[in-house]
Amino acid sequence: MQLEARPHVHSLAIELTAFCNQHCDYCYNAWREDRGASIGTPELRTLLARIDRVIDAVDLEHVTLTGGEPLASHDLFPVLDHLRARHVRAQMISNVSLVTEAIAQRLSKHRLLSVLVTLNGPDAALHDAQVGGTHFDDTIVGIGRLRKARIAVEGSIVLTRRNAARVAETLALFRSLGVERVALSRFSPAGYSVKLARELTPSPEDVAIAFEQGAAAVREHRMRIFSTMTIPPCALDTSRFAGIEFQHCPIGTPRQEFTLGPKGELRHCALHRSPIDGAENVLDRAVDVARIFAQGDPHRYRAVVPSECQGCEHVSTCAGGCGAAALWVHGTRDKRDPFAAWGAPSGPEPRRLPLVG
């Protein structure tokens, strides 16, 4: 049966390269151990063919260029040129420590939707301790160069046990740099970071402290704060934090951002390891890209939830939290996201909160 129209896809994250100049403890890339050497970087012709295969199959809103570190890829600007020729808008996730004034000027010509930059503390000691090396000062300079080139910059703080209490200071630093929209993304173990899962995963109390500081920034400074990682209600009641925009896992919803990996594989999101419906290489003609997006596993994904979540009134939105983290840490999606499983009150049943709103 032929599909009548190209399926609509909100976003596609393209991992341009497996290489990164940082060594973040919280990195979700499975290849982080050897800096991506075992994965490598595809030839430009192959990379563009993969991108075209997806663009030709779906109605795509925009792409997110990521990695590794996209600025470490020689193919960044050829890919941006190609996307512009295909009339596809792009945004980028980068540590921006490699941004020169010349690079900022070149990026400005592509009218990126935004560049998302992470700062994990208000000073070099805290930030660099989590990203490895000495990158804090270069990241601050990079943000300034992007802003000078009139490129929209959004911030991110990866909330861990180490930095949750200092969110207010980090938000103040972002604000001083002219960055008013910031994601508070609680750490979710995947890939390399699984070995540090217990050390880094924040407790619900840690995250509550961070969100309280975020809500104060919304209230007092009119910053725009949002949370990208789902917060299971059995672990923390988010209605306490007025002004913060909370998001649920978008897999299987119209807001899903799929991932095109460096080997040409399609995955549910950047945190997931396995290809969707066996799509190990989108250039394989046996892979029906349009059908995967229109009728494939993403549409069945949310039907699988941890058995202990069955009957919870939040199950349709929460789905047990981050399924990718559950797979990485527990080896199965029949257990809750580690943030909820490790942080929820003890007892035979998870705490079930009334519906919010």
C-alpha positions in Angstrom: 0.0 0.0 0.0 1.4 3.4 -1.1 1.5 6.2 1.5 -0.6 9.1 0.1 1.7 11.9 1.4 5.1 12.3 2.9 4.8 12.0 6.7 5.4 15.1 8.7 8.5 15.0 10.9 9.2 17.7 13.5 13.0 17.4 13.6 15.9 15.3 12.7 19.2 15.4 14.7 22.1 14.8 12.4 25.3 13.6 14.2 27.8 15.1 11.8 30.9 13.6 13.4 31.7 11.2 16.3 34.6 13.4 17.3 34.4 16.0 20.1 37.1 18.2 21.7 35.5 17.8 25.1 35.2 14.7 27.3 32.0 15.3 29.2 31.3 12.9 32.1 27.6 13.0 31.2 28.1 12.3 27.5 25.4 10.0 26.0 27.5 9.0 23.0 28.3 5.3 23.1 31.5 5.9 21.2 32.9 8.5 23.7 35.6 6.2 25.1 37.9 6.5 22.1 36.8 10.0 21.0 34.8 8.5 18.2 37.8 6.9 16.4 36.0 3.5 16.0 33.0 5.2 14.5 34.8 7.8 12.3 33.2 10.4 10.1 31.4 9.6 6.8 32.5 11.0 3.5 30.7 14.2 2.6 29.1 12.6 -0.5 27.7 9.7 1.7 26.5 12.1 4.4 24.6 14.3 2.0 23.1 11.2 0.3 21.8 10.1 3.7 20.3 13.5 4.5 18.7 13.6 1.1 17.2 10.2 1.6 15.3 11.5 4.7 14.4 14.8 3.2 13.0 13.1 0.1 10.9 10.7 2.2 9.3 13.1 4.8 8.0 16.6 5.2 10.8 17.9 7.6 10.4 21.0 9.8 14.0 21.4 10.6 17.3 19.6 11.5 19.5 19.8 14.6 23.2 19.6 13.8 25.1 17.8 16.6 27.8 15.2 17.1 30.3 14.8 18.7 31.0 18.5 18.2 29.7 19.8 14.9 32.3 22.6 14.7 35.0 19.9 14.7 33.5 18.6 11.4 35.0 19.8 8.1 31.6 19.1 6.6 29.6 21.5 8.7 29.4 24.3 6.2 28.9 22.1 3.1 26.0 20.5 5.0 24.6 23.9 5.9 24.9 24.9 2.2 23.1 21.8 1.2 20.3 22.2 3.7 19.8 25.8 2.5 19.6 24.6 -1.1 17.0 22.0 0.0 15.1 24.8 1.9 15.5 23.1 5.3 16.1 25.2 8.4 18.8 24.2 10.9 19.8 24.7 14.5 22.9 23.5 16.2 24.1 22.0 19.5 27.7 23.0 20.2 30.1 23.7 23.0 31.2 26.8 20.9 34.7 26.6 22.3 35.9 26.4 18.7 34.1 29.5 17.5 36.3 32.1 15.9 35.1 35.5 14.7 35.4 34.1 11.1 33.3 31.1 11.9 30.7 33.2 13.6 30.4 35.4 10.5 30.0 32.3 8.3 27.4 30.9 10.6 25.4 34.1 10.5 24.9 33.8 6.8 22.9 30.6 7.4 20.3 32.1 9.6 20.3 29.3 12.1 17.2 28.9 14.3 19.5 28.9 17.3 22.7 27.5 18.8 22.3 25.6 22.0 25.3 25.9 24.4 25.8 24.2 27.7 27.4 25.8 30.8 27.4 23.5 33.8 28.5 26.0 36.3 29.2 29.7 36.8 32.9 29.3 36.9 35.7 27.3 35.2 36.3 25.0 38.2 32.8 23.5 38.1 32.2 23.6 34.4 35.5 22.2 33.3 35.4 19.5 36.0 32.4 18.0 34.1 33.4 18.6 30.5 37.1 17.7 30.8 40.0 19.9 30.0 40.0 23.7 30.1 37.1 24.9 28.0 35.1 27.4 30.1 36.8 30.6 29.0 36.7 29.6 25.3 32.9 28.8 25.6 32.3 32.2 27.1 34.2 33.8 24.3 32.4 31.7 21.7 29.0 32.8 23.1 30.0 36.4 22.8 31.2 35.9 19.2 27.9 34.3 18.2 25.9 37.1 19.9 28.0 39.7 18.2 27.2 38.1 14.9 23.5 38.2 15.8 23.1 34.5 16.0 20.4 33.3 18.4 22.0 31.5 21.4 20.1 29.4 23.8 21.6 28.0 27.0 21.6 24.6 28.7 22.5 23.3 32.1 22.9 19.5 32.5 21.6 19.0 36.0 23.7 16.6 38.0 24.4 16.0 41.7 27.4 18.3 41.3 25.8 21.5 40.0 22.1 21.5 40.8 22.6 23.8 43.8 24.3 26.5 41.7 21.8 26.9 39.0 20.9 30.5 40.0 24.5 31.5 39.6 24.8 29.8 36.2 21.6 31.4 35.0 22.9 34.8 36.1 26.0 34.2 34.0 23.9 33.3 31.0 21.9 36.4 31.6 25.0 38.6 31.7 25.9 37.1 28.3 22.6 38.1 26.8 21.2 34.5 26.8 17.6 34.6 28.2 16.3 31.2 27.2 17.8 28.2 29.0 17.1 24.5 29.3 17.4 22.8 32.6 18.1 19.3 31.4 18.4 16.8 34.2 21.1 14.2 33.5 19.8 11.0 32.0 22.4 8.2 31.8 23.1 6.8 28.4 26.1 5.8 26.4 29.5 6.6 28.0 27.9 8.2 31.1 26.2 4.9 32.2 29.4 4.1 34.2 28.9 7.3 36.2 25.1 6.9 36.5 24.9 6.6 40.3 27.5 9.4 40.8 25.8 11.9 38.4 22.1 11.2 38.5 20.5 13.9 40.6 18.0 13.1 43.3 14.5 14.6 43.1 15.6 16.9 45.9 18.6 18.1 43.8 16.3 18.7 40.8 13.8 20.5 43.0 16.5 22.9 44.2 17.5 23.6 40.6 13.9 24.2 39.5 13.2 26.5 42.4 16.1 28.6 41.3 14.9 28.4 37.7 11.4 29.5 38.7 12.9 32.5 40.6 14.8 33.5 37.4 11.5 33.4 35.5 9.7 35.4 38.2 12.4 38.0 38.9 14.2 38.4 35.6 11.7 37.1 33.0 14.0 34.5 31.7 12.5 31.7 29.7 13.3 28.4 31.4 12.3 25.0 30.1 12.9 21.4 31.0 13.7 19.0 28.2 13.8 15.7 30.0 10.6 14.2 31.3 10.1 14.4 35.1 8.1 11.4 36.3 5.4 12.7 38.7 6.1 9.8 41.1 9.5 11.4 41.7 8.7 15.1 41.7 5.6 17.2 41.4 6.5 19.9 38.7 3.4 22.0 39.5 5.5 23.5 42.3 7.6 25.4 39.8 5.5 28.1 38.2 6.8 29.6 34.9 9.0 26.7 33.9 7.9 24.9 30.7 8.0 21.2 31.3 8.2 18.7 28.4 7.5 15.0 28.2 9.4 12.5 26.1 8.3 13.3 22.5 8.9 9.8 21.1 5.7 8.7 19.3 4.3 12.2 19.3 4.3 14.9 16.7 7.2 16.6 18.5 9.7 13.7 18.1 13.2 14.5 17.1 14.7 11.5 15.4 18.4 10.9 15.1 20.5 10.2 12.0 23.7 8.6 13.4 27.3 8.7 12.0 26.8 5.2 10.5 23.7 6.2 8.7 21.3 4.6 11.2 18.0 6.1 12.3 17.3 6.1 16.0 14.4 7.2 18.2 16.5 10.0 19.7 20.1 10.8 20.4 20.0 8.8 23.7 18.8 5.6 22.1 21.4 3.0 20.9 19.5 0.7 18.5 18.2 1.6 15.0 14.4 1.9 14.5 12.9 -1.0 12.7 16.3 -2.3 11.7 17.2 1.0 9.8 20.9 0.5 10.2 21.6 2.5 7.1 19.1 4.8 5.4 20.9 4.3 2.1 19.9 0.6 2.1 17.1 0.5 -0.4 15.3 -2.1 1.7 14.8 0.5 4.4 11.5 2.2 3.8 12.2 5.6 5.4 8.7 7.1 4.8 7.0 4.0 6.3 9.1 4.0 9.4 8.1 7.6 10.1 4.5 7.1 9.1 3.7 3.7 10.5 6.7 2.2 12.2 7.9 1.6 15.7 7.7 5.2 16.9 3.9 4.9 16.8 4.1 1.8 19.0 6.8 3.0 21.3 4.6 4.6 24.0 2.4 1.4 24.3 5.3 -0.2 26.1 5.6 1.0 29.7 7.1 -0.4 32.9 4.8 -2.9 34.6 4.9 -0.9 37.8 3.5 2.1 36.0 0.4 0.3 34.7 -2.7 2.0 36.0 -1.0 5.3 36.8 -3.0 8.3 35.6 0.1 9.9 34.2 1.3 6.9 32.1 0.1 8.4 28.8 2.4 11.4 29.2 5.2 10.1 31.5 5.5 6.5 30.2 7.8 5.7 33.0 10.3 8.5 32.3 13.2 8.2 29.9 13.0 4.8 28.1 16.5 5.2 26.7 18.0 5.5 30.2 16.0 2.5 31.4 17.4 0.4 28.5 21.0 1.6 29.1 21.0 1.1 32.9 18.5 -1.8 33.4 18.7 -3.4 30.0 14.9 -3.3 29.7 12.1 -0.7 29.4 10.1 -2.7 31.9 11.8 -0.8 34.6 11.4 2.9 35.3 13.8 5.6 34.4 16.7 5.5 36.9 15.8 9.0 38.1 12.4 7.8 39.2 13.5 4.3 40.2 16.3 5.5 42.4 14.7 8.7 43.7 11.0 7.7 44.4 10.0 6.9 47.9 10.5 3.3 49.0 7.5 1.0 49.2 5.6 -1.6 47.2 4.0 0.9 44.9 5.3 4.1 43.3 3.8 7.3 44.5 0.9 8.4 42.3 0.1 12.1 42.3 -3.2 13.6 41.2 -3.3 15.1 37.7 -1.7 18.5 37.5 -3.8 21.4 36.2 
